[in-house]
Amino acid sequence: MRRLCGAQRRFHPGVCRQPAVRGSLRCRHHGGAPGSGIHLTDDAQHSRSIVIARAAAQQTPHTYDKRPEIGGMVRATTAARGPDGRFLPNPNPPPRRTWAMRQQQRALAIVIQLERAAEAGLLEFEPL
């Protein structure tokens, strides 16, 4: 009888009951497939890319975007933090766009288009 994989499953409770791949403790889905696992070659490109990624992760915490107005270091330095050091929720979140707000923006866009067409002479309004 073949050995079962036994890996913990994420979405269904219990363990994986697929047979393990020969020469491995896991099935092909959980790391027993050829080519999965640690990178064993010493090619320069792979080593260089790993060093660059690790250095970037250590040097720039909380920078998801380089633009300061978006976030990144600005959020890390100005955001409110709790006593345990974690970020607190934004006390003034932007308002949610409701259906009425979207309709108002669409109507305003139409009015602006009509005004531009009238200025260009493509459209004439009759006085009331």
N, CA, C and O atoms as CSV, one atom per row, in Angstrom:
chain,resi,resn,atom,element,x,y,z
A,1,MET,N,N,0.839,-1.183,0.000
A,1,MET,CA,C,0.000,0.000,0.000
A,1,MET,C,C,0.883,1.245,0.000
A,1,MET,O,O,1.875,1.301,0.727
A,2,ARG,N,N,0.527,2.251,-0.816
A,2,ARG,CA,C,1.337,3.465,-0.946
A,2,ARG,C,C,1.038,4.431,0.180
A,2,ARG,O,O,-0.059,4.453,0.738
A,3,ARG,N,N,2.035,5.223,0.496
A,3,ARG,CA,C,1.913,6.225,1.544
A,3,ARG,C,C,1.000,7.351,1.058
A,3,ARG,O,O,1.036,7.709,-0.120
A,4,LEU,N,N,0.175,7.917,1.961
A,4,LEU,CA,C,-0.694,9.044,1.624
A,4,LEU,C,C,0.040,10.344,1.899
A,4,LEU,O,O,0.983,10.385,2.690
A,5,CYS,N,N,-0.403,11.406,1.236
A,5,CYS,CA,C,0.264,12.710,1.329
A,5,CYS,C,C,0.215,13.249,2.754
A,5,CYS,O,O,1.265,13.505,3.344
A,6,GLY,N,N,-0.964,13.425,3.318
A,6,GLY,CA,C,-1.086,13.875,4.702
A,6,GLY,C,C,-0.972,15.375,4.904
A,6,GLY,O,O,-0.954,15.828,6.049
A,7,ALA,N,N,-0.892,16.174,3.826
A,7,ALA,CA,C,-0.787,17.632,3.970
A,7,ALA,C,C,-2.108,18.194,4.482
A,7,ALA,O,O,-3.178,17.703,4.123
A,8,GLN,N,N,-2.031,19.217,5.315
A,8,GLN,CA,C,-3.239,19.870,5.813
A,8,GLN,C,C,-3.912,20.608,4.667
A,8,GLN,O,O,-3.249,21.344,3.936
A,9,ARG,N,N,-5.201,20.428,4.500
A,9,ARG,CA,C,-5.941,21.098,3.441
A,9,ARG,C,C,-6.448,22.437,3.944
A,9,ARG,O,O,-6.750,22.586,5.128
A,10,ARG,N,N,-6.541,23.407,3.051
A,10,ARG,CA,C,-6.934,24.759,3.450
A,10,ARG,C,C,-8.437,24.930,3.582
A,10,ARG,O,O,-8.904,25.525,4.553
A,11,PHE,N,N,-9.196,24.427,2.637
A,11,PHE,CA,C,-10.616,24.761,2.572
A,11,PHE,C,C,-11.533,23.638,3.043
A,11,PHE,O,O,-12.715,23.866,3.303
A,12,HIS,N,N,-11.006,22.454,3.151
A,12,HIS,CA,C,-11.789,21.332,3.663
A,12,HIS,C,C,-11.048,20.787,4.866
A,12,HIS,O,O,-9.839,20.575,4.779
A,13,PRO,N,N,-11.703,20.555,5.968
A,13,PRO,CA,C,-10.983,20.061,7.140
A,13,PRO,C,C,-10.407,18.674,6.895
A,13,PRO,O,O,-10.950,17.887,6.120
A,14,GLY,N,N,-9.308,18.394,7.563
A,14,GLY,CA,C,-8.680,17.089,7.428
A,14,GLY,C,C,-7.373,17.167,6.675
A,14,GLY,O,O,-6.793,18.240,6.517
A,15,VAL,N,N,-6.922,16.031,6.217
A,15,VAL,CA,C,-5.640,15.960,5.527
A,15,VAL,C,C,-5.852,15.430,4.113
A,15,VAL,O,O,-6.876,14.820,3.806
A,16,CYS,N,N,-4.861,15.677,3.263
A,16,CYS,CA,C,-4.905,15.206,1.877
A,16,CYS,C,C,-4.717,13.692,1.871
A,16,CYS,O,O,-3.827,13.166,2.539
A,17,ARG,N,N,-5.567,12.997,1.108
A,17,ARG,CA,C,-5.502,11.544,1.055
A,17,ARG,C,C,-5.023,11.026,-0.291
A,17,ARG,O,O,-5.197,9.850,-0.610
A,18,GLN,N,N,-4.409,11.922,-1.094
A,18,GLN,CA,C,-3.826,11.494,-2.361
A,18,GLN,C,C,-2.564,10.684,-2.088
A,18,GLN,O,O,-1.887,10.926,-1.089
A,19,PRO,N,N,-2.237,9.737,-2.947
A,19,PRO,CA,C,-0.989,8.997,-2.740
A,19,PRO,C,C,0.226,9.886,-2.985
A,19,PRO,O,O,0.222,10.724,-3.887
A,20,ALA,N,N,1.257,9.696,-2.179
A,20,ALA,CA,C,2.482,10.482,-2.324
A,20,ALA,C,C,3.231,10.047,-3.573
A,20,ALA,O,O,3.144,8.892,-3.988
A,21,VAL,N,N,3.970,10.984,-4.172
A,21,VAL,CA,C,4.786,10.695,-5.344
A,21,VAL,C,C,5.972,9.839,-4.892
A,21,VAL,O,O,6.477,10.008,-3.782
A,22,ARG,N,N,6.411,8.928,-5.750
A,22,ARG,CA,C,7.556,8.089,-5.395
A,22,ARG,C,C,8.782,8.954,-5.129
A,22,ARG,O,O,9.119,9.832,-5.924
A,23,GLY,N,N,9.441,8.700,-4.013
A,23,GLY,CA,C,10.629,9.463,-3.646
A,23,GLY,C,C,10.312,10.736,-2.891
A,23,GLY,O,O,11.226,11.505,-2.592
A,24,SER,N,N,9.053,10.988,-2.570
A,24,SER,CA,C,8.663,12.194,-1.855
A,24,SER,C,C,7.625,11.820,-0.804
A,24,SER,O,O,7.019,10.750,-0.863
A,25,LEU,N,N,7.433,12.704,0.143
A,25,LEU,CA,C,6.438,12.462,1.181
A,25,LEU,C,C,5.080,13.054,0.831
A,25,LEU,O,O,4.097,12.790,1.524
A,26,ARG,N,N,5.008,13.864,-0.249
A,26,ARG,CA,C,3.783,14.573,-0.603
A,26,ARG,C,C,3.292,14.191,-1.991
A,26,ARG,O,O,4.029,13.634,-2.803
A,27,CYS,N,N,2.016,14.509,-2.240
A,27,CYS,CA,C,1.438,14.266,-3.560
A,27,CYS,C,C,1.918,15.359,-4.515
A,27,CYS,O,O,2.629,16.280,-4.114
A,28,ARG,N,N,1.518,15.245,-5.783
A,28,ARG,CA,C,1.991,16.229,-6.770
A,28,ARG,C,C,1.407,17.613,-6.520
A,28,ARG,O,O,1.999,18.603,-6.949
A,29,HIS,N,N,0.266,17.716,-5.840
A,29,HIS,CA,C,-0.336,19.019,-5.561
A,29,HIS,C,C,0.365,19.735,-4.412
A,29,HIS,O,O,0.377,20.965,-4.364
A,30,HIS,N,N,0.943,18.986,-3.500
A,30,HIS,CA,C,1.514,19.590,-2.299
A,30,HIS,C,C,3.033,19.523,-2.258
A,30,HIS,O,O,3.612,19.461,-1.173
A,31,GLY,N,N,3.685,19.532,-3.394
A,31,GLY,CA,C,5.136,19.655,-3.410
A,31,GLY,C,C,5.886,18.434,-3.854
A,31,GLY,O,O,7.113,18.415,-3.756
A,32,GLY,N,N,5.221,17.419,-4.333
A,32,GLY,CA,C,5.933,16.237,-4.776
A,32,GLY,C,C,6.208,16.212,-6.263
A,32,GLY,O,O,6.875,15.301,-6.753
A,33,ALA,N,N,5.701,17.206,-6.997
A,33,ALA,CA,C,5.883,17.230,-8.448
A,33,ALA,C,C,7.316,17.594,-8.793
A,33,ALA,O,O,7.965,18.317,-8.037
A,34,PRO,N,N,7.822,17.107,-9.917
A,34,PRO,CA,C,9.181,17.475,-10.305
A,34,PRO,C,C,9.252,18.974,-10.590
A,34,PRO,O,O,8.360,19.542,-11.221
A,35,GLY,N,N,10.320,19.601,-10.118
A,35,GLY,CA,C,10.503,21.034,-10.307
A,35,GLY,C,C,9.971,21.863,-9.172
A,35,GLY,O,O,10.197,23.073,-9.143
A,36,SER,N,N,9.267,21.257,-8.227
A,36,SER,CA,C,8.769,22.025,-7.096
A,36,SER,C,C,9.790,21.961,-5.964
A,36,SER,O,O,10.619,21.052,-5.917
A,37,GLY,N,N,9.728,22.902,-5.080
A,37,GLY,CA,C,10.636,22.899,-3.941
A,37,GLY,C,C,11.777,23.876,-4.116
A,37,GLY,O,O,11.679,24.824,-4.895
A,38,ILE,N,N,12.851,23.647,-3.398
A,38,ILE,CA,C,13.979,24.577,-3.372
A,38,ILE,C,C,14.683,24.597,-4.721
A,38,ILE,O,O,14.750,23.581,-5.414
A,39,HIS,N,N,15.203,25.756,-5.084
A,39,HIS,CA,C,15.925,25.936,-6.337
A,39,HIS,C,C,17.357,25.470,-6.119
A,39,HIS,O,O,18.086,26.092,-5.347
A,40,LEU,N,N,17.777,24.408,-6.767
A,40,LEU,CA,C,19.061,23.789,-6.478
A,40,LEU,C,C,20.199,24.261,-7.367
A,40,LEU,O,O,21.355,23.942,-7.088
A,41,THR,N,N,19.919,25.002,-8.417
A,41,THR,CA,C,21.002,25.427,-9.305
A,41,THR,C,C,21.664,26.674,-8.758
A,41,THR,O,O,21.090,27.394,-7.941
A,42,ASP,N,N,22.874,26.917,-9.218
A,42,ASP,CA,C,23.626,28.094,-8.788
A,42,ASP,C,C,23.742,29.104,-9.919
A,42,ASP,O,O,24.792,29.724,-10.088
A,43,ASP,N,N,22.687,29.277,-10.689
A,43,ASP,CA,C,22.778,30.254,-11.763
A,43,ASP,C,C,22.799,31.665,-11.184
A,43,ASP,O,O,22.150,31.940,-10.175
A,44,ALA,N,N,23.543,32.547,-11.823
A,44,ALA,CA,C,23.756,33.890,-11.296
A,44,ALA,C,C,22.474,34.707,-11.288
A,44,ALA,O,O,22.249,35.486,-10.362
A,45,GLN,N,N,21.632,34.545,-12.298
A,45,GLN,CA,C,20.414,35.355,-12.387
A,45,GLN,C,C,19.489,35.061,-11.219
A,45,GLN,O,O,18.930,35.987,-10.631
A,46,HIS,N,N,19.316,33.799,-10.875
A,46,HIS,CA,C,18.415,33.455,-9.778
A,46,HIS,C,C,18.954,33.977,-8.452
A,46,HIS,O,O,18.201,34.534,-7.653
A,47,SER,N,N,20.234,33.802,-8.216
A,47,SER,CA,C,20.835,34.267,-6.971
A,47,SER,C,C,20.742,35.782,-6.867
A,47,SER,O,O,20.438,36.309,-5.797
A,48,ARG,N,N,20.998,36.486,-7.960
A,48,ARG,CA,C,20.962,37.943,-7.948
A,48,ARG,C,C,19.543,38.450,-7.684
A,48,ARG,O,O,19.356,39.400,-6.925
A,49,SER,N,N,18.544,37.819,-8.308
A,49,SER,CA,C,17.172,38.290,-8.122
A,49,SER,C,C,16.706,38.050,-6.685
A,49,SER,O,O,15.963,38.868,-6.144
A,50,ILE,N,N,17.120,36.960,-6.062
A,50,ILE,CA,C,16.728,36.711,-4.676
A,50,ILE,C,C,17.386,37.732,-3.748
A,50,ILE,O,O,16.741,38.231,-2.826
A,51,VAL,N,N,18.658,38.045,-3.980
A,51,VAL,CA,C,19.353,39.021,-3.146
A,51,VAL,C,C,18.689,40.383,-3.271
A,51,VAL,O,O,18.513,41.074,-2.268
A,52,ILE,N,N,18.315,40.783,-4.483
A,52,ILE,CA,C,17.666,42.082,-4.697
A,52,ILE,C,C,16.313,42.123,-4.002
A,52,ILE,O,O,15.971,43.126,-3.375
A,53,ALA,N,N,15.542,41.049,-4.103
A,53,ALA,CA,C,14.220,41.022,-3.480
A,53,ALA,C,C,14.326,41.081,-1.962
A,53,ALA,O,O,13.569,41.807,-1.318
A,54,ARG,N,N,15.247,40.335,-1.390
A,54,ARG,CA,C,15.399,40.353,0.070
A,54,ARG,C,C,15.880,41.708,0.561
A,54,ARG,O,O,15.412,42.190,1.594
A,55,ALA,N,N,16.809,42.335,-0.161
A,55,ALA,CA,C,17.308,43.652,0.245
A,55,ALA,C,C,16.204,44.692,0.167
A,55,ALA,O,O,16.098,45.545,1.048
A,56,ALA,N,N,15.385,44.634,-0.868
A,56,ALA,CA,C,14.294,45.593,-1.004
A,56,ALA,C,C,13.276,45.413,0.109
A,56,ALA,O,O,12.738,46.396,0.619
A,57,ALA,N,N,13.006,44.173,0.494
A,57,ALA,CA,C,12.034,43.925,1.556
A,57,ALA,C,C,12.536,44.430,2.903
A,57,ALA,O,O,11.743,44.880,3.729
A,58,GLN,N,N,13.841,44.360,3.131
A,58,GLN,CA,C,14.385,44.800,4.413
A,58,GLN,C,C,14.553,46.310,4.495
A,58,GLN,O,O,14.411,46.886,5.573
A,59,GLN,N,N,14.853,46.958,3.377
A,59,GLN,CA,C,15.157,48.385,3.408
A,59,GLN,C,C,13.923,49.265,3.409
A,59,GLN,O,O,13.955,50.347,3.994
A,60,THR,N,N,12.845,48.849,2.782
A,60,THR,CA,C,11.696,49.730,2.616
A,60,THR,C,C,10.436,49.094,3.179
A,60,THR,O,O,9.652,48.526,2.419
A,61,PRO,N,N,10.216,49.172,4.481
A,61,PRO,CA,C,8.966,48.630,5.016
A,61,PRO,C,C,7.795,49.540,4.676
A,61,PRO,O,O,7.950,50.761,4.646
A,62,HIS,N,N,6.656,48.977,4.427
A,62,HIS,CA,C,5.396,49.682,4.179
A,62,HIS,C,C,5.405,50.522,2.924
A,62,HIS,O,O,4.580,51.429,2.811
A,63,THR,N,N,6.281,50.279,1.982
A,63,THR,CA,C,6.233,51.044,0.734
A,63,THR,C,C,5.632,50.168,-0.338
A,63,THR,O,O,6.306,49.300,-0.893
A,64,TYR,N,N,4.376,50.390,-0.629
A,64,TYR,CA,C,3.710,49.648,-1.666
A,64,TYR,C,C,3.658,50.468,-2.948
A,64,TYR,O,O,3.451,49.921,-4.031
A,65,ASP,N,N,3.844,51.754,-2.828
A,65,ASP,CA,C,3.837,52.641,-3.982
A,65,ASP,C,C,4.876,53.717,-3.717
A,65,ASP,O,O,4.961,54.238,-2.605
A,66,LYS,N,N,5.663,54.053,-4.725
A,66,LYS,CA,C,6.743,55.018,-4.549
A,66,LYS,C,C,6.231,56.449,-4.388
A,66,LYS,O,O,6.933,57.299,-3.840
A,67,ARG,N,N,5.006,56.722,-4.866
A,67,ARG,CA,C,4.493,58.089,-4.775
A,67,ARG,C,C,4.085,58.396,-3.340
A,67,ARG,O,O,3.283,57.662,-2.763
A,68,PRO,N,N,4.621,59.471,-2.747
A,68,PRO,CA,C,4.312,59.747,-1.340
A,68,PRO,C,C,2.864,60.111,-1.092
A,68,PRO,O,O,2.358,59.899,0.010
A,69,GLU,N,N,2.175,60.663,-2.102
A,69,GLU,CA,C,0.781,61.057,-1.858
A,69,GLU,C,C,-0.141,59.848,-1.783
A,69,GLU,O,O,-1.262,59.968,-1.289
A,70,ILE,N,N,0.298,58.690,-2.257
A,70,ILE,CA,C,-0.525,57.495,-2.235
A,70,ILE,C,C,-0.440,56.793,-0.888
A,70,ILE,O,O,-1.460,56.331,-0.376
A,71,GLY,N,N,0.717,56.704,-0.316
A,71,GLY,CA,C,0.848,55.973,0.938
A,71,GLY,C,C,2.284,55.614,1.191
A,71,GLY,O,O,3.159,56.475,1.096
A,72,GLY,N,N,2.552,54.382,1.508
A,72,GLY,CA,C,3.913,53.940,1.721
A,72,GLY,C,C,4.472,54.493,3.010
A,72,GLY,O,O,3.871,54.334,4.073
A,73,MET,N,N,5.619,55.142,2.925
A,73,MET,CA,C,6.292,55.664,4.116
A,73,MET,C,C,5.456,56.753,4.783
A,73,MET,O,O,5.522,56.916,6.002
A,74,VAL,N,N,4.676,57.494,4.012
A,74,VAL,CA,C,3.840,58.529,4.606
A,74,VAL,C,C,2.853,57.897,5.574
A,74,VAL,O,O,2.671,58.392,6.686
A,75,ARG,N,N,2.221,56.818,5.163
A,75,ARG,CA,C,1.273,56.152,6.054
A,75,ARG,C,C,1.992,55.575,7.256
A,75,ARG,O,O,1.470,55.632,8.370
A,76,ALA,N,N,3.173,55.023,7.057
A,76,ALA,CA,C,3.902,54.410,8.154
A,76,ALA,C,C,4.306,55.441,9.205
A,76,ALA,O,O,4.403,55.110,10.387
A,77,THR,N,N,4.541,56.680,8.793
A,77,THR,CA,C,4.984,57.692,9.744
A,77,THR,C,C,3.845,58.531,10.307
A,77,THR,O,O,3.981,59.068,11.406
A,78,THR,N,N,2.728,58.665,9.597
A,78,THR,CA,C,1.670,59.563,10.047
A,78,THR,C,C,0.427,58.857,10.558
A,78,THR,O,O,-0.411,59.497,11.192
A,79,ALA,N,N,0.278,57.577,10.309
A,79,ALA,CA,C,-0.947,56.874,10.693
A,79,ALA,C,C,-1.015,56.683,12.207
A,79,ALA,O,O,0.005,56.591,12.891
A,80,ALA,N,N,-2.237,56.628,12.699
A,80,ALA,CA,C,-2.451,56.389,14.124
A,80,ALA,C,C,-2.181,54.916,14.420
A,80,ALA,O,O,-2.575,54.025,13.668
A,81,ARG,N,N,-1.498,54.695,15.533
A,81,ARG,CA,C,-1.169,53.328,15.920
A,81,ARG,C,C,-1.717,53.051,17.308
A,81,ARG,O,O,-1.826,53.949,18.142
A,82,GLY,N,N,-2.055,51.798,17.536
A,82,GLY,CA,C,-2.540,51.383,18.842
A,82,GLY,C,C,-1.391,51.150,19.805
A,82,GLY,O,O,-0.228,51.279,19.422
A,83,PRO,N,N,-1.699,50.808,21.057
A,83,PRO,CA,C,-0.642,50.571,22.040
A,83,PRO,C,C,0.247,49.384,21.683
A,83,PRO,O,O,1.383,49.294,22.149
A,84,ASP,N,N,-0.267,48.475,20.856
A,84,ASP,CA,C,0.554,47.332,20.453
A,84,ASP,C,C,1.359,47.615,19.195
A,84,ASP,O,O,2.084,46.736,18.728
A,85,GLY,N,N,1.253,48.830,18.624
A,85,GLY,CA,C,2.032,49.211,17.453
A,85,GLY,C,C,1.340,48.965,16.132
A,85,GLY,O,O,1.878,49.340,15.090
A,86,ARG,N,N,0.164,48.346,16.130
A,86,ARG,CA,C,-0.533,48.080,14.878
A,86,ARG,C,C,-1.297,49.317,14.419
A,86,ARG,O,O,-1.652,50.179,15.223
A,87,PHE,N,N,-1.548,49.389,13.093
A,87,PHE,CA,C,-2.286,50.514,12.535
A,87,PHE,C,C,-3.725,50.484,13.014
A,87,PHE,O,O,-4.344,49.423,13.100
A,88,LEU,N,N,-4.254,51.670,13.327
A,88,LEU,CA,C,-5.662,51.805,13.697
A,88,LEU,C,C,-6.467,52.161,12.453
A,88,LEU,O,O,-5.893,52.668,11.489
A,89,PRO,N,N,-7.781,51.914,12.440
A,89,PRO,CA,C,-8.590,52.283,11.280
A,89,PRO,C,C,-8.589,53.789,11.063
A,89,PRO,O,O,-8.380,54.566,11.995
A,90,ASN,N,N,-8.824,54.184,9.835
A,90,ASN,CA,C,-8.862,55.596,9.472
A,90,ASN,C,C,-10.052,56.265,10.158
A,90,ASN,O,O,-11.185,55.818,9.974
A,91,PRO,N,N,-9.829,57.342,10.960
A,91,PRO,CA,C,-10.958,57.982,11.630
A,91,PRO,C,C,-11.857,58.756,10.666
A,91,PRO,O,O,-13.028,58.978,10.974
A,92,ASN,N,N,-11.343,59.168,9.515
A,92,ASN,CA,C,-12.130,59.922,8.538
A,92,ASN,C,C,-12.077,59.228,7.174
A,92,ASN,O,O,-11.415,59.725,6.262
A,93,PRO,N,N,-12.753,58.102,7.021
A,93,PRO,CA,C,-12.694,57.427,5.728
A,93,PRO,C,C,-13.420,58.232,4.659
A,93,PRO,O,O,-14.334,58.994,4.975
A,94,PRO,N,N,-13.025,58.075,3.400
A,94,PRO,CA,C,-13.729,58.804,2.339
A,94,PRO,C,C,-15.171,58.315,2.247
A,94,PRO,O,O,-15.446,57.146,2.517
A,95,PRO,N,N,-16.099,59.204,1.866
A,95,PRO,CA,C,-17.506,58.787,1.801
A,95,PRO,C,C,-17.718,57.756,0.703
A,95,PRO,O,O,-17.067,57.791,-0.342
A,96,ARG,N,N,-18.632,56.850,0.959
A,96,ARG,CA,C,-18.964,55.843,-0.044
A,96,ARG,C,C,-19.785,56.483,-1.148
A,96,ARG,O,O,-20.661,57.308,-0.889
A,97,ARG,N,N,-19.494,56.097,-2.373
A,97,ARG,CA,C,-20.234,56.654,-3.503
A,97,ARG,C,C,-21.571,55.937,-3.615
A,97,ARG,O,O,-21.631,54.730,-3.846
A,98,THR,N,N,-22.625,56.695,-3.448
A,98,THR,CA,C,-23.963,56.126,-3.532
A,98,THR,C,C,-24.479,56.224,-4.966
A,98,THR,O,O,-23.856,56.839,-5.831
A,99,TRP,N,N,-25.609,55.612,-5.186
A,99,TRP,CA,C,-26.217,55.663,-6.512
A,99,TRP,C,C,-26.536,57.105,-6.895
A,99,TRP,O,O,-26.322,57.505,-8.039
A,100,ALA,N,N,-27.052,57.892,-5.935
A,100,ALA,CA,C,-27.400,59.282,-6.219
A,100,ALA,C,C,-26.164,60.100,-6.578
A,100,ALA,O,O,-26.221,60.952,-7.465
A,101,MET,N,N,-25.057,59.851,-5.902
A,101,MET,CA,C,-23.823,60.585,-6.211
A,101,MET,C,C,-23.342,60.259,-7.622
A,101,MET,O,O,-22.903,61.150,-8.349
A,102,ARG,N,N,-23.422,58.984,-8.014
A,102,ARG,CA,C,-22.996,58.608,-9.364
A,102,ARG,C,C,-23.894,59.245,-10.413
A,102,ARG,O,O,-23.407,59.700,-11.449
A,103,GLN,N,N,-25.201,59.284,-10.158
A,103,GLN,CA,C,-26.119,59.919,-11.100
A,103,GLN,C,C,-25.838,61.414,-11.218
A,103,GLN,O,O,-25.913,61.982,-12.307
A,104,GLN,N,N,-25.515,62.045,-10.090
A,104,GLN,CA,C,-25.197,63.467,-10.101
A,104,GLN,C,C,-23.930,63.724,-10.909
A,104,GLN,O,O,-23.866,64.697,-11.660
A,105,GLN,N,N,-22.917,62.864,-10.766
A,105,GLN,CA,C,-21.684,63.034,-11.523
A,105,GLN,C,C,-21.921,62.830,-13.019
A,105,GLN,O,O,-21.343,63.539,-13.842
A,106,ARG,N,N,-22.765,61.869,-13.369
A,106,ARG,CA,C,-23.076,61.652,-14.785
A,106,ARG,C,C,-23.806,62.845,-15.379
A,106,ARG,O,O,-23.503,63.267,-16.495
A,107,ALA,N,N,-24.774,63.394,-14.636
A,107,ALA,CA,C,-25.515,64.558,-15.126
A,107,ALA,C,C,-24.587,65.755,-15.295
A,107,ALA,O,O,-24.702,66.497,-16.271
A,108,LEU,N,N,-23.672,65.945,-14.352
A,108,LEU,CA,C,-22.720,67.046,-14.459
A,108,LEU,C,C,-21.822,66.866,-15.674
A,108,LEU,O,O,-21.512,67.843,-16.356
A,109,ALA,N,N,-21.400,65.645,-15.959
A,109,ALA,CA,C,-20.567,65.385,-17.132
A,109,ALA,C,C,-21.324,65.715,-18.417
A,109,ALA,O,O,-20.736,66.252,-19.356
A,110,ILE,N,N,-22.617,65.403,-18.471
A,110,ILE,CA,C,-23.422,65.707,-19.655
A,110,ILE,C,C,-23.549,67.212,-19.835
A,110,ILE,O,O,-23.441,67.713,-20.954
A,111,VAL,N,N,-23.779,67.943,-18.739
A,111,VAL,CA,C,-23.891,69.402,-18.816
A,111,VAL,C,C,-22.589,70.007,-19.323
A,111,VAL,O,O,-22.610,70.925,-20.143
A,112,ILE,N,N,-21.462,69.503,-18.844
A,112,ILE,CA,C,-20.162,70.026,-19.294
A,112,ILE,C,C,-19.966,69.741,-20.775
A,112,ILE,O,O,-19.465,70.601,-21.499
A,113,GLN,N,N,-20.348,68.556,-21.243
A,113,GLN,CA,C,-20.234,68.237,-22.669
A,113,GLN,C,C,-21.108,69.162,-23.511
A,113,GLN,O,O,-20.692,69.614,-24.578
A,114,LEU,N,N,-22.318,69.442,-23.031
A,114,LEU,CA,C,-23.210,70.341,-23.777
A,114,LEU,C,C,-22.647,71.751,-23.828
A,114,LEU,O,O,-22.731,72.409,-24.866
A,115,GLU,N,N,-22.074,72.229,-22.727
A,115,GLU,CA,C,-21.481,73.577,-22.722
A,115,GLU,C,C,-20.312,73.665,-23.691
A,115,GLU,O,O,-20.166,74.660,-24.401
A,116,ARG,N,N,-19.478,72.630,-23.726
A,116,ARG,CA,C,-18.336,72.641,-24.658
A,116,ARG,C,C,-18.811,72.607,-26.106
A,116,ARG,O,O,-18.230,73.266,-26.969
A,117,ALA,N,N,-19.867,71.840,-26.374
A,117,ALA,CA,C,-20.408,71.793,-27.731
A,117,ALA,C,C,-20.988,73.144,-28.127
A,117,ALA,O,O,-20.850,73.563,-29.276
A,118,ALA,N,N,-21.634,73.831,-27.190
A,118,ALA,CA,C,-22.195,75.156,-27.481
A,118,ALA,C,C,-21.084,76.165,-27.728
A,118,ALA,O,O,-21.210,77.013,-28.612
A,119,GLU,N,N,-19.999,76.092,-26.967
A,119,GLU,CA,C,-18.874,77.017,-27.177
A,119,GLU,C,C,-18.210,76.783,-28.522
A,119,GLU,O,O,-17.727,77.727,-29.147
A,120,ALA,N,N,-18.181,75.541,-28.974
A,120,ALA,CA,C,-17.556,75.221,-30.258
A,120,ALA,C,C,-18.484,75.520,-31.432
A,120,ALA,O,O,-18.067,75.407,-32.585
A,121,GLY,N,N,-19.729,75.897,-31.161
A,121,GLY,CA,C,-20.669,76.238,-32.206
A,121,GLY,C,C,-21.382,75.035,-32.792
A,121,GLY,O,O,-22.047,75.155,-33.821
A,122,LEU,N,N,-21.258,73.891,-32.166
A,122,LEU,CA,C,-21.913,72.683,-32.645
A,122,LEU,C,C,-23.358,72.589,-32.190
A,122,LEU,O,O,-24.131,71.790,-32.720
A,123,LEU,N,N,-23.722,73.400,-31.213
A,123,LEU,CA,C,-25.041,73.281,-30.613
A,123,LEU,C,C,-25.533,74.688,-30.279
A,123,LEU,O,O,-24.759,75.525,-29.814
A,124,GLU,N,N,-26.825,74.948,-30.515
A,124,GLU,CA,C,-27.393,76.240,-30.182
A,124,GLU,C,C,-28.557,76.045,-29.217
A,124,GLU,O,O,-29.380,75.146,-29.392
A,125,PHE,N,N,-28.614,76.897,-28.197
A,125,PHE,CA,C,-29.705,76.859,-27.242
A,125,PHE,C,C,-30.715,77.929,-27.607
A,125,PHE,O,O,-30.351,79.033,-28.011
A,126,GLU,N,N,-31.994,77.589,-27.460
A,126,GLU,CA,C,-33.046,78.583,-27.677
A,126,GLU,C,C,-33.368,79.237,-26.357
A,126,GLU,O,O,-33.498,78.538,-25.352
A,127,PRO,N,N,-33.505,80.554,-26.315
A,127,PRO,CA,C,-33.850,81.199,-25.040
A,127,PRO,C,C,-35.261,80.812,-24.609
A,127,PRO,O,O,-36.145,80.584,-25.434
A,128,LEU,N,N,-35.439,80.745,-23.322
A,128,LEU,CA,C,-36.752,80.359,-22.777
A,128,LEU,C,C,-37.729,81.499,-22.762
A,128,LEU,O,O,-38.870,81.328,-22.333
